[in-house]
Amino acid sequence: MQVRRCPAGGLIDRASPVRFSFDGKEYEGFRGDTLASALLANGINLMGRSFKYHRPRGVFTADSSEPNALMEIGSGAHRDPNVKATMEELVDGLEARSQNRWPSLAFDVMAVNGLLSPIFTAGFYYKTFMWPKSFWEKVYEPVIRRAAGLGRLSDEPDPRTYERRHIHCDILVVGAGPAGLAAALLGARSGARVVLADEDFHLGGSLLNLRNYKQTEEGAWADAAIAELNNTPKVTVLPKTAVFGLYDGPVFAALQRPQAASKNPVTFYWKIFPKQTILATGASERGVVFGGNDKPGVMLASAAQTYVNRFATKPGRRSVVFTSTDDGWYSAAALEKAGILVAAVVDPREGLSPALTGTVDAECFQGAVVEKARGGRHLQDAIITAENGKKTTVQCDLLAVSGGWSPNIGLTCHLGAKPSWDSARSAFMPAKLPGGIAYAGALEGSVSTGTALKSGLEAAQKALDLLEMHSAEIKIPTAEKNLNISRSADMPLWRVRSAKEKAFVDLQHDVVATDISQANREGFRSVEHVKRYTTLGMATDQGRTSNLNGLAILADENNMPMSSIGLTTYRPPYVPVAVGAFAGENAGLDFRPKRLPPSHRWAERQGAVFVEAGDWLRAQYFPKTEEKHWRQSVDREVTAVRTKVGFSDVSTLGKIDIFGPDASVLLERVYINAWRKLAVGKARYGLMLRDDGFAMDDGTTARMAEDHYVMTTTTAKAGPVFQHLKFCHECLWSDLNVAFVSSTDQWAQYALAGPKSRDVLQRLTDHDVSNEALPYMGATAASILGVEGRIFRLSFSGELAYEIAVPARYGEEFAEAIMDAGAAEGIEPYGTEALGVLRIEKGHLAGPELNGQTTAQDLGMGRMMSKKKDFIGRKMALRSYLNAPDRASLVGIRASDPSISFEAGVHLFAPDAPVDPAHDLGYVTSAVFSPTVDATIGLGFLSHAEEYSGRLLRAVDPLRGTNVSVEVCSPHFVDPDGERLRA
Amino acid sequence: MIIPCPYCGRRHSSEFSYLGDASLMRRPDFEASEEMWSDYIYLRDNRAGNHKELWRHSFGCGAWLIVERNTVTHDVLSVVPAKDQS
């Protein structure tokens, strides 16, 4: 039963009932309700328990500044904690649960904390749980965590769909109240690309609080404006979108919650790039700090007005309105019109005009304050204290409070601008911002609908001028006709000093007025220190209803004006944002792009096991049914290459085409060795350094024509090397006539390796691939099975080997064709594991050796460094300490017995030396079992390598408990003289 | 932050990769002293104010750019292709 629903009115669709549950009980509301308004309509105002003291709490606002009515929404992996009931659009089947209570919301055993409250003052934890130190983690913290808190995370992977979107526009309007709507409409009419964002699911802002909105001139205008904006193709209207951050540029970040009743709800993270921006974020009403101001039933006057007018819901039956602004009186009038008895209006101001006080038929207490609200789980009465001290107790279940208005300046501070105190308005006003950002409406100082509409128009006109666009004409409502009373000055009322009862400043974090006084007494003067000591404003609502009152109390205690007390820093995000929204689509398997080599689908059909190598998914090995262990497959693949022929996809290696008459000069400068004299049709191994002298990458580069080279890089460094070449050209030597293009993805490149590889290759091409026509390190363009490709005679395994390159689109077919061509020789595909074994057996370097800490000298290539030219890294590579004899250099390591194994990462020690850093001789970077050597072998770096050559050392890994005997040897385990290569 | 690329127009900074101080373009001769080299490789000014930096429009035209930026206000003052100044 919606016992508190008004019989008529409101922006709810009474024809569309919506079922939802709260703490397991079923309720009904209407479409157009928020969760909070639907609960109120069902007579429920107890919506949560407070953070520290577990005090009963009701809804305090009707907007995103809500500190109390935070709930868990949904269940299972979809459970969202700390959702503001005031912002949650009611949808069918919505499941809500109250938080921070046990066993139930009505009876919470932890409410005993409230009785202990004298202990739980500011800095309580810092002072109390100091010792014994070990107790903090084991005893105190777990207990405190259970007692204090908000909602629970689901602990499951986030199943929601998030999407990142970028949008560029002429004018961004933030806030769709009267000012924002007017600005957006004028921009739209004038042909500008407009983005209009508003947190609410219903655009209109404060206009929605008008009684009988649909029947008012303003309401009709707003509905027409919204319809027009929605139907203008150049306008993007973003409801349910909180613009939560302003960044340099300016770039705005916004979070759009999923649209209700969407089958596939998507949360959008928007990055908005506007040329001009109009911030019309409005103002928030402030409460007043008085005794028991947190009782369920105490709420902001504007919120009470919203509930009766927009949601046709009565938040109480008998109310008291406590206001220091005229707006509180209008809220009182709204309550009265909705059928709520207004028992009293309490205003600390005196001499109010009868026109104002006449708007409500209620007992009027001028020059008085509410000192205390009383009640348990529900408000029972308010004690009013007149200036002469006379106290009156008035029964009520609703206490509507208006302590003034604060413009919502959060966004304006994100780039570090400091707002300034405006004593006439009793508010912090935003600093001027560069980058085409203007303010309209309450943020700009408007205090009524009429002035807000006008300021929106003016801001849009200015923006259009700056965009050099012609401004169209639009009509705005006259609005002010029902407000012909001259406005009395607001009286900033922050707290009622005489309050003895607990008076809350920060409702969400349970910070009371005396906490702030105490922090001040203990010497915390700076607002930033007081904030952290008391945790004022540090809850999920970022103190939107509490910060100013806290500052005012601090100013008051120190007899300082508000203008000099300062303001804590507002930082993004303005509203809580799920981490998933920042990740967008890049989560789980889509964390980063997945690149598939050209033979991927073929390899899948062969039952290959895949491994991630950077972005690439590569075949790791190709198991056969009878093989029980990956090592069996890998050993077989290695042996196939050593004894007959193997085939592997090496397309992932980076390929860079280098063109131009100065291509050789550039290569000379980026590689340590000489290039000028490399003949066309030949390839050469090259090592490149960074300018600090350490190795960067290696690979072979082939000269395809006088002015055309094809460089290969390691898989991992394809991108960085390309960037490096561009840097060298554009930033160091732009006089060189040379150009680059990355062609990694354009080629399918397959290694054909093993003593039978030439026989197989010759079946694929008419090109002469004999040893004479294509010797070791030869490179040639060739037609392969009728496709224009390239053949390189390169070997990473130490065997007679070729690399065949064809355009990537032929990759899958070529994998089949090569396997067919090699069937007679018993060709076998091999994956990255075998590739690794083969290269280690041959002593070729890879990522583990080129690890950013090794030099050409360390890698055994010191003599390759040309003395006749400058090259990147030359000067620093020659530094004396990088060439000292105790510097570790490349060696081979083999287990002294086939039964012994070790892994990469083991450190090397003399057999009798203690295992400590002082006696560490080096380390192993790569280790595998070699079926060819029939032992575990590895590559590593060892001090005094020559001295230890042929000697036994201990390979030690204290983490994995390894301590085995190994022999130092040459890194070339197979065919050290390279006879097989050249066969 | 928005960087106006001279080739591509106004683009978000996430399209660019950052390298650092544009003094990296003044690479010493290999016969210069080790001190000069050490200065070039390891020492950077950390200015509060206008600062020239190297950015590459990696997810755009790919060009290396010299971006003059105020490190206090984050205002981008000028953007020129690095190849015009090397």
Interface residues (C-beta under 8 A of the other chain):
Chain A: H166 Y247 D248 G249 P250 V251 K271 F273 L415 P434 D691 D692 Q723 K726 F727 H729 E730 C731 L732 W733 S734 D870 R874 K875 M876 R879
Chain B: M1 I2 R10 H12 S17 L19 L24 M25 R27 P28 D29 F30 A32 E34 W37 Y40 I41 Y42 L54 R56 S58 G62 A63 W64 H74 D75 P81 A82 K83 D84 S86
